[in-house]
Amino acid sequence: MFIGSLYFDNNDKDPALNDERSANQVQNTTGLNKNMNEVGRKPSSGLALYVGGSSAAIIDTFGQPARKDPSSYGYDWWIYNASPEGYMQVGVKNNKVVTIYALGKRANVSPITIGQKVDELFRSFNLETTIDLEWEGNSYRFELSEEDLGMRPLVKVGDVYAQVYIDKFTGKISSVRFLDVETLVKQRPYELIYRGNLPKDEELSEEDWKKIQAGDEQQIFDITNVIRERFGLHPVKWDEATSKVAYLHSLDMYKEDYFSHDSPVYGDLAKRLQTGNVKYRLAGENIAAKYVDGVAAFEGWLNSKGHREALLNKEFTYLGVGVHQKYYTQNFIEK
């Protein structure tokens, strides 16, 4: 996984490049894992209980989603974005809930809480660097690095797993992703050792990818504004011309197999915005590659100083997002 950020002031022709390829926070959990009462406990309420159940229960409780975005893992994301406080995405495959991503601060992610202090999480859960699980007679072991433990630990909650995204700058829980075993193994968000078989990857056509990419773009846009609202900032508006510039950069990185703000053919951000006839006073760019989806790419940006500064820059008024397969680009501008 790679991420990078860049700012360009149109009044200053010497852009500053901050190309961070990975967040560098390491969380020391020594001595904080003594209370194991919550480990594996099935909560009495909350979104985790819906995973493995019928999607009809989601509709009964939350109503119809605002839209349905396909994923590259065989399920559709049902998007609930009516309010930043209640934002969530429900992954549905064959009328069954297989994963839920919850970002809104009012979302019930029991036994975890959005906004919870990280030291409380460490006291409640035994955070392990190895997670062993089985699925259909196959054995899997995820191995988490210290960085993983500090920013996205994996814990068992009842019959499902919770990937807990930690905002290292505030020391609080930012969001939670619940997954069933099959979906977790399909996504392989951590280093994996296995005995037996891996679930087959989805066979995706070019048209499938176009729909998946469009969904990722809208999700990244939605999530950006949820986070901006969380920190008391105005939302950014979607800009189609800027989005096209962002998409062409993701496509170029994919085709030419590089990872940089500077395209060997199309130049830096300023040149690419000029080519796209985008008028602006200030611009910034976040890029990412090889993340499992747009949600994961965004969480990576949030935990890296340069990318976070772009996400939370009060001067930016518009955003364009472009995704090509597993390459992600955000272009922020102030008009």
Disulfide bonds with the S-S distance in Angstrom:
none
